[in-house]
Amino acid sequence: MKRLLLSALLAATLAAQAADETPLDALPYTPSLDVTAMDRSADPCDDLYRYACGAWTQANPIPADQSRWSVYAKMANENQRYLWGVLAKLGDPAAERSPTQAKLGDYFAACMDEGAVQAAGLKPLQPLLDRIAALRDKRDLPGLLAELQLAAGSDRLFFSFSAGQDFADATRQIAFAHAGGLGLPDRDYYLKRDAKTLKIRHAYEAHVAHVFTLLGEAPAAAKAAARSVLATETALARASLSKVDKRDPYKTFHVVDARGLKALMPGFDWAGYQAALGTTPSQARYNVTEPAFFKALGVRLKAMSVADLQAYLRWQLASSLSPALGSAFVQANFDFYGQTLTGTPQLKARWKRCVQLVDLQLGEALGQEFVARNFTPEIKAATVEMTQEIEAAMARSIDGLTWMSAETKARAQAKLKAIVNKVGYPERWRDYSAFAVQRGDFFGNVVRGNAFEHRRQLAKIGQPLDRGEWGMTPQTVNAYYDAQMNDINFPAGVLQPPLYDPKLDAAPNYGNTGGTIGHELTHGFDDEGRQFDAQGNLKNWWTPKDGREFEKRAACVADQYATYTVVDDIKINSKLTLGEDLADLGGLVLAWEAWKAHMVGKTAESRDGLTPEQRFFVGFAQWDCAAARPEALRVHAKVDPHSPAKWRINGVVVNMPEFEKAFACKPGAKLVKPAGQHCKVW
Ligand SMILES: [Zn+2]
C-alpha cells in the first residue's frame, strides 16, 4: 500500500530528450521560485496555476519523446543526463572501479551496445520461446509459468506471486498472489465500447499480431493468435477489479491457506509452481488480492487449448522483454504504448532507456554514486528539520480538530508519532552480489536482473520485516508514503533545486518541499491511509461517529474535484483521485502552519514584487508547472490517482482563506469560495 507523489505511469515516462542532449557533469541550478516562469498578466485570484506557471509552459513545450512534461519531468531528465555521465565513466574498463562500480559500468555499456543487441536478433530469447513451444500438456504449465515470470519482470503473465506485508499484522511477510495478465493499462480498455476505446483496442490487437510476425509467424497465423490473446485478456479484464476498487484495502485482502488457494484454481499445481519459483510451498497463509480474478483465470485455463496458452505466453513474454531486444521490437513497443496510447511522437534516446534500466535493476548501486556527490549532510539536516516541523504542525492540527473525539485524537497522535521519516537514502545499501552482470550480454543481464529482484522479493516470505528498506531509489524525483510500513520517504533526488533550494529562503521552500512533505504525511490520514493503524495494520481505530465526520469532510473535496475537466468531455474521477486530492490539500495547510511557526521571531521579506505569503503560494504552484498531450490525459483520467496539474494547484488554494488574504482576492473571483464553504479535513 504505497501512495506516491506522482504516478508510476508518469514516473516511467519522465524525462525528455532533445537532439543535442549530452551527459552532465553536475546537476544544473534553477531556483525554487522562478520569476521568469510566471505570467503576471494572469489574475492569481482566478487562476494561480497560470499566474505562477504561464511562462513556464510557454517556454517548455513537451519534448517529442514525452507524453507529458513538467518541472518534475525536466528535473528528472537533468538527473538522468547526470547519471548518464556517471555511468559512461564507469563503463570504461580501464577506469579504476570497485566491483559494484564495475557492475554498473558493464551493465550500462552492454545496454548501450546497440550493434551487438541488433546482431543477436531473436537468439537470446530463443531458449525461452523453445520452452514455450515444448509445452505439450497443460499440467506442465505451472513450472513453465514460474520460469517465464522470473525472466519477464512484470505481472503480465497471468498474475504475479510475491511477498507482501500481511494487512492484519504488518510485521509479518506472507505470500501475495496479485491479479495481472493484461497488456492494456486497465480493465476498461477491454470492456468499453465508445469510439476512442474501440480504436485503441483495434490498434492493440494489430500490435499483438505485429509482435507475432516479429517472432516469425506468418500473417494469418499471427492475426489468429492475436485474436486468441485478446479473448483471454478480455476474460481476465472482466474479472479484474476497477482502479477505484483496487484502492480499497478490504477488497484486496483475502487470506487463504494452501487448500483455499487450490480451491480457487482447481487443476493448477500451486506447490509445483512455488517449487519452480524456488520458494517453499508450505506457507499456510496467502493473500489472494482478487479471488474472483483467480477463479476466472482457473476457468479460462481449463478452456484454453495448449496452442492458445502458447500464443498468450509468447506474446506476454516478448512484449515484457521487448526493451531488451532488437530495434524492431523496441520500435513496435513504442509505436503502440508510446505513440498510439499516450500520443508521444518520438522514442526516447537509447542512453535514456539504458539509464532507466540501470535505475530499475541496480538502483541502489547507482544511488550510492548519486548520494555521494549530491546530498550533503547540510541538506539532510535541513530537510529532516522541515519534516519534523511539519509533523509538529500535524500534531497541533489534530489537537485542534473540532469534529474529532478525544479517543480518536489519541490514536491519530499515536499513529503520527509512529511514522518513520526516511530522508535521502537507505541506511543499509542493497547487496547485488547475487546478480551476475556480463559486459557483452545485455539481454542476459536484463533477464538475470529480473530474476534477481523476483527472488529477492520471494525470499522475504516468512522472514522478519526489514523496516529500513526503501521502495524508491535515492536518485528518484518522487516521494511516497507507505501505509503498512507507516513511513514517509523523500529520496535525495527530490530534495534538489528547483524543488528544495538551499540557496533560497523559507517561503518558497515551505510552499514547495514543505507541501510535498505534508502531502506524504497526510496520506497516512487520507481515505485509504486512515484505515491503517500506527503499526501499519489494517484496523479501524476510529469511532463510528468520527469516521462519518471524516467522510463528510472528504466528500466536500470529492464533490469539488468531480466538477473539474481533465480533457474534452472527461471529468476527474474523484473517487479515484480522492486520496491524492486530500493529501494535496492537507499537505499545503500543514506546510503553511509549519512555515508560520518556523518564522516566529524571524523576518520574511518581500522580493520580486511579491510578499512572503505570495511567495509561499507561488513557490507551491511552481512544483507542478506541467503540460500533457490529450491522449496521455485520457490514459491518466482512467488510471492515474492524481488530478491534472492545474487542479492540484487551483483546487488546493481555493480551500485556503490564507490564499485569498495573501493576494487580497475579492469575493466572486474564481478561487474564492464563500465563507464557510471551504473544504478542510486536517
Ligand atoms: Zn500522493
Boltz pocket constraint, residues with backbone or C-beta under 6 A from the ligand:
constraints:
  - pocket:
      binder: B
      contacts: [[A, 3], [A, 4], [A, 5], [A, 6], [A, 479], [A, 519], [A, 520], [A, 523], [A, 579], [A, 580], [A, 583]]
      max_distance: 6.0
